[in-house]
Amino acid sequence: MAALLHPAQVAAERPDHPAYVMASSGKAVSYAELDARSNRIAQWLRGEGLKARDTIAIVAENHEGLFPLVWAAQRSGLYYVLASTGLSAGDLAYIVNDSDAAMLVATVKYEALAGEAAPLIERAAVHLLEQIEARDDLPATPIADESCGIDMLYSSGTTGRPKGVRREIAPGLPIGTLSALDHLAAQTYGFTAETRYLSPAPLYHAAPLRWSMSVQRLGGTVYVMDRFDAEAALALIERYSIDASQWVPTHFVRMLQLPEEVRARYDLSSMQVAIHAAAPCPVAIKEQMIDWWGPVLYEYYSGTESSGFTAINSTEWLAHKGSVGRAQVGEVRICDEAGEPLPVGETGEVFFANGLPFSYHKDPAKTAAATNRHGWTTLGDVGRLDAEGYLYLTDRLNFMIISGGVNIYPQEIENLLITHPAVRDVAVFGAPDPDMGERVVAVVEPRDGVQTDEALARELIDFARAGLGPIKAPKAVDFMESLPRQPTGKLYKRLLRDRYWAAAPKGGQ
């Protein structure tokens, strides 16, 4: 196993080795440069009065300055919150306020969004990353009181409001302290100082950020795509002899949809470990990927909470198709509605026993709701175990929508759409989508006298985009004279959702 390190240690031993490469430009940043830039920003953070266990929020694209910023926060003992670039100003302000961030750092690309959010932010000052990095009066030496910081990322809750996943930082913890993921990267996936890792997804997501930082702890090189493009990803694998990567099923779908002659154009033989998660991969899609890339696919199941972790390689998966693997962190328990264990083969809510502790920031009720009387924690998924301990996910609780690997909850969208003057009632759910896995659909019961047409559907979509951002906005709006509700007022949402799923084409693509 390779030595487990920190970018500062790598910089001392292999200063010229590339820490990351921006794929679109080919710009390489060495470990020496990453170390110096992160030290300067850490000096700046201390100069602004931030101390260990304080919090900063960040909104940025896959920017060249993002790794120096997050490593500066890490070595300054801070919690660092990366917010989605697809948020509305209101949602961004909510996350900044809820996390108790002392500052919000934005890139120039998102200066306008940060500026729109600023009047709603209670205490955090807004700074631009490019301006921070332009300071030439900051020393490139470590701050005197370095200690280990950690990410604090937001995972949507069943009501749609994001939940901050927080782990306590022990004061004075050394900056080289390792996480469970760092150990998995080395022990399970074989990452080393020679790893050439492709990151095709936004770094504000938990998996791309954490895997990339684990690669850099080990001294490998991260190749960062600005945005995912199917053919461009294949070209990068060939150009840089990429041997490790991390994906979501939507990426696989888009690559498989390329013409055969395009797919055959690129030499992908360097790939050894293609990790994927975020949503269960359709069996037909994964079969095609293994046929194409070989037995290099490694699936896992976890969440932003990281309370547990299951893993499965291609050989195991071919013998247990549809499984997301066996537990590597924690122990999987399948429970009934009372939180009691179910026998092997029966379906229930998935819990992790003896996993890693976490809490939802400022929300003890949500933390308690994710924990049963045994102290086991759940991510809200439904599944079953087979006799060999392999987990199969069969559903999601509360009709959560997974679109392109992003979790979307309908209630928040419904709460906004119902305020539109044309809407009497509304149901939002996920419908099948061959590209994204699921797409957000709204079925609207109009108010009396309202004309339902394509123009109104477009108006409602635009209304949702303005209030919630592009990720959560419906991709389609349909109309019904009357939505099916019980006399108690409970909506038969499953009846609506099932119609869309029953009408979807069967099979793989």
N, C-alpha and C positions, 0 to 999 in steps of 0.2 A: 504494500500500500504506500502511496506517495505521502511524503511529509505534509502535515496539515499546517498551513501558514496563515499569513495576513498580508495584504498588499504591501504594507510597510516592510515586512521581512523579505518579500520577493524583490522589492526595489533594492534592498541592500545586497542581495545575492545575485540577481539577474536584472540589473537596472534597464538594459536595453530591450528586454523581452517585451513584446506587445501585450498590454493588459486588455485592450479592446481595439477593434477596428470598426469605423463607421462604414458600413457596406456600400452606401450610395456614392461616397466620395473616395473611399479607399484610405481615408486618413487614419493612421495608426497612432495610438497613444501608448507610450511605454510605461512600465511600472514606475520608473523614476519620475516621469512626468505626472502620472496619477498620484503618486505619493506627495510630490511637491504641491500640486494644485489642491489636493485635499487638505494638506497642512495649512496652506494659506487661507482656505475657507474656514477651517477650524479656528485659526487665529482671529478671523473676522467675526465668527460667531461669538467667541469669548468677548471680543471687543464690544459687541452689541449687547452684552450682559447676559447671554444665555449660559446657563450652568448645567451640569449633569442632571438628567432626569427631566429637563425641560423638553418642549415639543416644538418642532417646526413642521409646517405643511408645505407641500411642493405641488405645483401643477406645471407639467412640462411634457413635450413630445420626447421621442427618443433622441435626445440632444447630446452633443458631445460633452457638455459640462455636467450631465446628470450624474455620472459615476463619481467624479470628484466631489460633488455636493453630498451624495448619500454616504460616501466613505468619510467625509468630513464630519457629518452628523454621527456616524457610527463611532468614530474615534474620539468624539466629544462627549459621549455618554448620553446622547439625545434620543428621544423617540422621533422618528421621521415618518410622516404621513404623506403618501403619494396619492393624490386625488386624480380621478379620471379626467381626461381632457374633454370628454363628452358631456360633462355636467352642465346644468344651467347655473347661472350666477347664484341663485338661491341655494341650490344644493351644495355648491362649493363653499359658500359662506357657512352653511350648516356644519359641514365637516370641520372647517377651520375653528368654528366656535366650540363645537362639541368636543374636539380633541384638546381644547385648551392650548392651542398653538400660540406661541409667542410671536411668530412671524409667518408670513406666507411668501414663499419664493416662487416666482413665475419666470418663464422665459419670455422673450419679446413676442413670440408667436401668440402667447396667451395673456399678454399685457392688458388687452381690452377686456377679456373675461375677468381677470383679477380686479381691474378697475371698476367693473360693474358690480362685482361682489363686495368691494371695499366698504361702501356705506352700510352694508349689512353685517360686517365683521366687528365683533365687540372690542377686541383688544390687540389683535395682531397687526403689525405694520407690514406693508407690502414692499418687497424688494425684487429687483430684476437680477436674474442669474448672470446675465452678460455684464452688467455693471459691477457685480461683486467680483467676477473673475478679471475684470479690467483693472482692478486695484493693483498697483505695482509697488506699494509701500508695505506689503504684508510679508513677514518672514516665511520661508518655506520649511521651517523647522517645527517639530511637534509642539503642541501646547504642553504646559508643565503638568497638567492634571488629566492626562488621557485616561479614559475608561470606556467600557463597552456600551454602545448604544444599540438600539434595535428598532426594526420597523414596527409601526402601528398602522395596520391597513384596515380598510373598511369593507365589510361584507354585508350585503343587503339583508334586511330582516323581513319577516313575513308581512309586516305592515308597509313595506317599501322604504322606510327610513333606514339609512345605512347604520350598521353597528360597528363601532371601533373595537377591534380585537387587540387586547392589551396583555402583554406579559410583563411582569415586574422585573426591573433591572436591579440587581444587587449593587449597591454603591461600591465604586472602586473596582468593579470586575475588569480584568485585563482585556485589552482590545482584541486579543487573539482567542478569546473564549469561543468555543465551537458550538454550533447548533446541531440538532439531530439531523437536519438536512445536509449539513457539511459532512457528517459521517456517512450518510447514505450516498452522497455524491461520490465519495471515494470508495466505499466498501461495496455498495450494491451496483453502481454504474461505472466504476473504474476510472473516474476522472483523475487526471494527473496534471503535472506541470506542463505536459505536452498537449493537453486537450485543446482542440480547436472547435469551439462551441458556437453554433448558430442560434441566435435569438431572433425569431421572426415577429414577435408580438410586442405590444406596448409594455414598456417597463413599469408602468404604474400598476399593472396586475401583479398579484402575489407571486405566482410561479415564475414568470420571466425575471422579475427582480431578484428573487431569492436564489434561483438556479444560477443566474449570472454572477451574483456575488459569491456563491460557493465556488464557482470556477475560478474567480479571482483570488479567493483565499488559498486555492491550491496552486496558483501560479500559471494557470492556463490562459487562453486567449478567447475573448468573447467577440463574435462578429455580429454587429447590431444592424438589423434592417430598420430603415425609417418606417416602413409599413410593409405588410405582407403582400407579395405578388408571387403567384404560383411559379411561373417560369423563372423569375428572378431568383427565387429560392433555390431552384435546381442549379442554375448557373453558378450561384455562390458556393454550393456544395462542391461542384467540380473545380471552380477557380481556386478555392482555398483549402482543398482536401479536408473538408469538414468531417469530423469523426463523431461528434455528439450534437444533439439538438433537442429542442422541446417544442411540442405542437399541441394544437387542439384538433378535434375531428374535422372541423370545418376546413382547416388547412389541407387535410388529406383529401377531402371531397374536391376542393378546387384544383389540386394537383392531378387527381385522377381524371378530371374533366378536360384536361389539356389533350389536344390531338395526339394520337399515338406517336406520330413522327416527332413531335416536340418532346415528349417524354423520353423517347429513345435517343435524343440528341446528346444527352448529358451523361457523363460518367459519375455515377453515385457510389462507386465501390469503396470509397473511403469511409462511408458512414458505418459506424459500429453500434451506436446507441441513439435511437430515436425515441425519446421519452414523450408520452402524451397523457393528458388528463383533461380536467375542466368539465367534461361531460362524457358519459359512456360512449364508446365508439361503436357505431352500428357494425354488426357482425360482417355484413357483406363488404363494407368499406375496409375493415381491417384485414379481411381475407385478401382483398385486392392489393393492399399495401404490402403485406407480407410476400405475396407473389411477386411484386415488383421490386421491393427493396431487400428482400430476404428476411431472415429471422432476427432483425435488429430492433423491432418495436418493443418498447417497455412501457406498459401502462401502469398508472398508479391512481389511487383514490385518496384524497385528503381534502383540505379546505384551507381558507385563510386562517381559520382557528388552529390548524395543525395539531389537533388533539390526538390524532391517530393517523396511520399511514398504511395502506396496503399496496402491494406491488406484484406484478406478474410479467414474465418475459414471454417471448413469442412461442417458444417450445411449450411452455405450460399452457399458454392461451389456446393453442391449437388442440390441446387435450381437454380444455375447459372453456369452449367458445362462449363469449359473452361475459366472462368473469373479469373483475377488476383486481383479482389477486388475493393473496393471504397477508395477514397483518405483519408488518415490520416494526411499527411503533404502536404500542397499545395492543389490546386484544378485542376482536370483534365480538359483539353480542347482539343478537336479534331479539327484540322485545315486543311484547304486546302493548296495548294501549295503557295498561297499568304499570308498564316498565318492568315487567317480569320476563325472564328469559323464555324463549320459545325453542322447541325441539329443532334439530337439524332438518332442513328442507322446508320449514314453514316460513312464510313471509311476514315481516314486521318492520318496525323502525330500527335503523342501524345505529348502534351505540359503540363507543370505544371505552373499554375498561382499562384502568391502569395506564392511561395515556398521559399526554402533557397537559398541565393545567393552563387555563386561560380564563379571561373574563371579558364581558362586553362593557366597554367604558361607560360609566355613569348609568348603567342599566342593569341593576341586580335582578330585576324581574326577568329580563331576557336570559341572563346567565343562569338563573334558577330553572327557567323553562327548558334550557338545553341540557339539564342535568337531572337524572332520575334519582330515586331514593337510595340506590346503590353507589351513587357518586359517579356513574358512567355518563359520558357526554355524547350528544348527537349533533350532527350537522343537518338533520331534518330529512334524511333520505330513507327510503324504504327498500328492503332487499331480503335476501336469503343466503344461507350458508349451505354448501354441500358437505358430504361426509369427510372430505379432505381439508375442510377449512377455507375453501375458496368462496369469496363473496361475489354475489350477483346483485346488481342494483336493478330494481323493477319499477320504481316510480319515484316521484318527488312529492313531498308534502306540500299542501297549500297551493297546488297548481303553479309552483314556480316555473318560470320560463327560462330555458337555457338557449340563448341565441348566439352562435359563434363563440361559445365558451363563456359568455357573460351571463350572470344570473340576474333575472328581471322579475320583479314581483308585481302582479296585476293591480293590487289594491290602490297603490299610489296613483296609478294611471286612471283608474276608475274615479278616485276622489277628485281628480282635476277635471276630467271630462264631464262629470255630473254638474259642474258649475257653469258649463256652456249653456247659453239660453235656448239652444235648440234641442237639448238632451233631457229626456224624461228619466230614462234608466239606461244603464250601460253594464256590459260584462266584458272583461278583458281576459284573454287566455292565450296560450301558445298553440299555433297551428303548424302542421308539418311544413318544413322548408328544405328542399334538397341541397341547398348550399349552406345555410346557417344552422341546420338542425331543427330549429323552431323559429317562427316569426311571430311578432306581437300582432294580434287581431283584436279589434274592438267591435262588438255587436251592440248597436245603439237602438233604443226605443225612442223615437222622436216625440216631441211635444205636439199637441194637437195643432193642426194647420201648417206644420213645417213640411216643406217640400224636400224629399230625400232624393238626392242625385249625386253625381260625381263631384259637383262643386262643393256640396256640403261635406262629403267625405274628405276632400282635400283640405277644407277649412278646419275640420276637427283634427286632422293629422298635424297641420301647421300650428294649431292651438296647443296641442300636446308638446310639439317640438319646442315651442317658445317657453313653455312652463317647466319642462322636464329635461330638455336636451334631446339630441337625435337618437341616443341609444334606447331610451325607454318609449319613445313615441311609437304608436301603432304603424305598421307597414300597410295595413288595410283596415277599412271601416265598412262594415256591412250594416244593414238596417232590418229590424223586425218590428212588426206592429205591436207585439207585446212579448216581453221577456218572461220565461217560465220561472215563476216564484211560488214557493209554498205559502199557505195562508199566514204563516208566521213571518213572512218576509224573506226567508232564506232563498237564495237564488240557486236554481238547479244548473250550476255552471257546467257540471260534468256532462249534462245532456247536450249543451251547445258544443263543448270541446270535442265530445265523442263524434259528433256529426262530421266535423272537419277531419278528424283522424281517420274515420271510416271511409271518407271520400278520397283519401290520399292514395296515390299509386303505391302498390306493394312492391317489395324487392329492394335492391340496393340503390342504384342511382336512378 
